[in-house]
Amino acid sequence: MTKKETLGAKKESAEAQNDNFITKLFSFFKKYSNLVYGVCIAILVIAIGLICFNRFYLQPRAEKASLAMTKPIEYLMTASQTADSSAFMLALEGDEEFDGFLNIISDYKMTPTANTAKYMAGVCYFGLKDYETAVEYLQQFKQKEDYIWYGCQGLIGDCYDELGDTKQALAFYNKSIKNQENDFYNATTLFKIGQIYERESNWEKAYEAYSTIQNDYATEYANMGIDRYLERAKVNAGK
């Protein structure tokens, strides 16, 4: 068989396979057309249901939840400025006149506000020195990686540091400054990292943390008075 004849035979074979595939496809569709239409209708119904659920159920509840956040946030701000434990409790639990963060979490599930309330509740428990519960709520907070998310990771690190789990504290501190663009936040977190390494007598790592502040955050380094910490770590690390 010549090369031309071989190519022609292959082409005919491919065309036959395509015709066979199309025939099978139409045969399948004809046989199961009711099922195919049923699946398409079901997908359409689900999509419409989700749109209606979001528009007529979630959105109104989210608006109501946002309004409910006003009072507990006011008490949280007061508590943060005064370290008043009763204000932290009011922010968490509310009273007869308003809902606290815990009520908002349970009553407005699936709303963005309930998610935010988890973060706020974690802050309150941190203020009350209930660090384990604070971690529980902070880790439930779901957020894209922005400055709020980084701050949340840092606060989890603070909780673990208070609980004496320095390994977890360092992990969350490092996570919180991974892509953080706030120089002051990064410098203070690096200082916390340096302090942990000092307590563990890991002077090499402490020196590295303080040096990073000096080299990358010069303004914060000068304002924070890191010189003596850097010098002490340098001497003990044998630099």
Helices and strands as residue ranges (DSSP letters): H 3-31, H 33-53, I 54-58, H 59-68, H 70-82, H 85-93, H 101-107, H 112-127, H 131-140, H 147-162, H 166-176, H 183-199, H 203-216, H 218-224, H 227-236
